[in-house]
């Protein structure tokens, strides 16, 4: 994932993010390089991105603009939104003071390790 300015639209990073998805481990065969489906909110509802996802073999499941809420996508999106907010529990990531991207990414990696450690410790 790459760092972008806070005032950039999320959809500009959709394809670079998909390009960085690592192979999925599983059965002994050629590992799958991309997801089967992509769940997204209304901000990603554009024919251009739907077409690009279909070309990559990914089925887009995107909420449509102008449709009432309650399409059922919120169940999946909530888990993702909750997970994205976990690093905000660390003050240094919530209020970004570092000018250099590499330092910010190092703190993000450290926060990810601490979050994972807490969840694994809870299972033991």
C-alpha positions as a printed NumPy array, in Angstrom:
array([[  0.   ,   0.   ,   0.   ],
       [  1.219,   3.479,  -0.681],
       [  0.755,   6.576,   1.395],
       [ -1.247,   9.371,  -0.168],
       [ -2.364,  12.767,   0.975],
       [ -5.382,  13.031,   3.228],
       [ -7.39 ,  14.873,   0.609],
       [ -7.074,  12.216,  -2.125],
       [-10.026,  10.131,  -3.242],
       [ -9.806,   6.478,  -2.13 ],
       [-10.8  ,   5.122,  -5.527],
       [ -7.485,   6.359,  -7.009],
       [ -5.694,   3.68 ,  -4.95 ],
       [ -8.041,   0.789,  -5.809],
       [ -6.002,  -0.743,  -8.63 ],
       [ -2.553,  -0.247,  -7.025],
       [ -3.905,  -1.943,  -3.892],
       [ -5.217,  -4.91 ,  -5.89 ],
       [ -1.849,  -5.219,  -7.639],
       [ -0.155,  -5.658,  -4.253],
       [ -2.374,  -8.498,  -3.007],
       [ -0.013, -11.405,  -2.191],
       [ -0.66 , -14.965,  -3.4  ],
       [ -3.258, -16.836,  -1.368],
       [ -1.908, -20.011,   0.222],
       [ -4.066, -23.085,   0.162],
       [ -4.306, -26.222,  -1.931],
       [ -1.251, -27.515,  -3.73 ],
       [ -1.595, -25.805,  -7.068],
       [ -0.906, -22.459,  -8.642],
       [ -1.644, -19.872,  -5.907],
       [ -4.443, -17.435,  -6.614],
       [ -3.113, -13.893,  -7.068],
       [ -6.368, -11.95 ,  -6.772],
       [ -9.617, -12.14 ,  -4.841],
       [-12.804, -13.626,  -6.298],
       [-14.955, -10.649,  -5.287],
       [-14.483,  -7.08 ,  -4.171],
       [-16.953,  -5.541,  -1.725],
       [-17.005,  -1.755,  -1.877],
       [-19.075,   1.238,  -0.848],
       [-20.855,   3.769,  -3.04 ],
       [-17.722,   5.86 ,  -3.545],
       [-16.382,   3.134,  -5.855],
       [-19.568,   2.952,  -7.966],
       [-18.288,   3.881, -11.4  ],
       [-18.461,   1.95 , -14.683],
       [-14.744,   2.446, -15.306],
       [-13.725,   0.624, -12.119],
       [-16.362,  -2.089, -12.533],
       [-15.034,  -2.762, -16.026],
       [-11.404,  -2.837, -14.843],
       [-12.296,  -5.282, -12.063],
       [-14.121,  -7.611, -14.486],
       [-11.058,  -7.511, -16.795],
       [ -8.918,  -8.709, -13.876],
       [-11.33 , -11.56 , -13.145],
       [-12.726,  -9.967,  -9.986],
       [-16.493,  -9.747,  -9.493],
       [-17.366,  -6.273,  -8.172],
       [-19.999,  -6.167,  -5.426],
       [-20.39 ,  -2.417,  -5.116],
       [-23.27 ,  -0.529,  -3.526],
       [-25.008,   1.62 ,  -6.122],
       [-25.448,   5.348,  -5.741],
       [-28.995,   6.542,  -5.361],
       [-30.193,   3.229,  -3.925],
       [-31.508,   3.085,  -0.356],
       [-29.21 ,   1.76 ,   2.354],
       [-29.706,  -1.796,   3.564],
       [-28.46 ,  -3.623,   0.469],
       [-26.716,  -6.138,   2.727],
       [-23.154,  -4.979,   2.013],
       [-22.899,  -3.277,   5.409],
       [-22.412,  -6.61 ,   7.161],
       [-19.13 ,  -7.202,   5.343],
       [-18.031,  -3.587,   5.256],
       [-18.423,  -3.126,   8.996],
       [-15.735,  -5.711,   9.766],
       [-13.327,  -4.011,   7.373],
       [-14.045,  -0.507,   8.708],
       [-13.554,  -1.735,  12.279],
       [-10.224,  -3.325,  11.398],
       [ -8.998,  -0.191,   9.633],
       [ -9.672,   1.894,  12.765],
       [ -7.569,  -0.311,  15.097],
       [ -4.291,   1.573,  14.394],
       [ -6.035,   4.827,  15.358],
       [ -5.851,   3.615,  18.948],
       [ -2.179,   4.589,  18.844],
       [ -1.79 ,   8.342,  19.294],
       [  1.255,   8.549,  17.038],
       [ -0.77 ,   7.135,  14.139],
       [ -3.982,   9.012,  14.912],
       [ -2.235,  12.385,  14.793],
       [  0.475,  12.129,  12.194],
       [  3.445,  14.286,  13.102],
       [  6.133,  12.591,  11.002],
       [  7.037,  14.229,   7.729],
       [  8.809,  11.166,   6.348],
       [  6.729,   8.305,   4.962],
       [  9.193,   5.599,   5.986],
       [  8.94 ,   6.555,   9.674],
       [  5.134,   6.583,   9.525],
       [  5.108,   3.168,   7.839],
       [  7.488,   1.831,  10.512],
       [  5.102,   2.953,  13.262],
       [  2.202,   1.425,  11.308],
       [  4.067,  -1.902,  11.145],
       [  4.831,  -1.74 ,  14.851],
       [  1.165,  -1.018,  15.639],
       [  0.137,  -3.987,  13.484],
       [  2.495,  -6.252,  15.44 ],
       [  1.135,  -5.003,  18.773],
       [ -2.486,  -5.451,  17.653],
       [ -1.745,  -8.989,  16.44 ],
       [  0.077,  -9.832,  19.674],
       [ -2.901,  -8.652,  21.751],
       [ -5.343, -10.75 ,  19.745],
       [ -3.153, -13.865,  19.853],
       [ -2.586, -13.441,  23.609],
       [ -6.362, -13.296,  24.1  ],
       [ -6.688, -16.689,  22.375],
       [ -4.142, -18.387,  24.683]])
